Amino acid sequence: MACNACILAISFLALPFFIALAADQSPIQDFCVADTGSTVLLNGLTCKDPKHVVADDFSFGGLHLAANTSNALGCHVTPVTPSEMPGLNTLGISIIRIDYAPRGINPLHTHPRASELLIVLEGSLEVGFLTSYPENRHIGKVLQKGDVFVFPIGLVHYQRNPGPTNAVAVAALSSQNPGVIMVANAVFGSTPNISSDILEKSFQINKNVIGYLQTKF
């Protein structure tokens, strides 16, 4: 009985350690270049035959190019994941470039599988994230060129260009497939729609407003 109790105690002590390590699976070989043509489904992407791997699998050209921000948000995200750089597969990291028009915004969203480290390359950015319930703290500041800010995994966050000129940022994410949930799109643009009764009570607003918002997303 004493031995069983010791094992149980050790298991509970070890659990937080393993939870802390929960992230993309660690590679068990030098690399696993994504075979983007494979139809096999698994938690990640299948590996290309190492004999067919070339340097271009580990390279991506294009983050120096400004993107078109002439959209409703005034923002454009250029991702670099295994889809764009197959050599990232199993390495647990990805990167994005974000272009912002003046007053452009990367709206409220969350990455369910990654923390995000953002670096301002040009202009300035107003950034922030929200802590979890019940505090719901808004933690934010204005960043200048060269400043760095981190958004913890899973928390709702945003960026906005408050200036009169374009802004550019690059962000590293701690997953090869961080995922993104755009809050407004997910809530008001789901397929099929969430019941207006649920949204009305959740947001404490009129059904007519709910209907209008659903037409926007």
Secondary structure, 3 states (H helix, E strand, C coil): CHHHHHHHHHHHHHHHHHHHCCCCCCCCCCCCCECCCCCCCCCCCCECCHHHCCHHHHCCCCCCCCCCCCCCCCEEEEEECCCCCHHHCCCCCEEEEEEECCCCEEEEEECCCCCEEEEEEECCEEEEEECCCCCCCEEEEEECCCCEEEECCCCCEEEECCCCCCEEEEEEECCCCCCCEEHHHHHHCCCCCCCHHHHHHHHCCCHHHHHHHHHHC
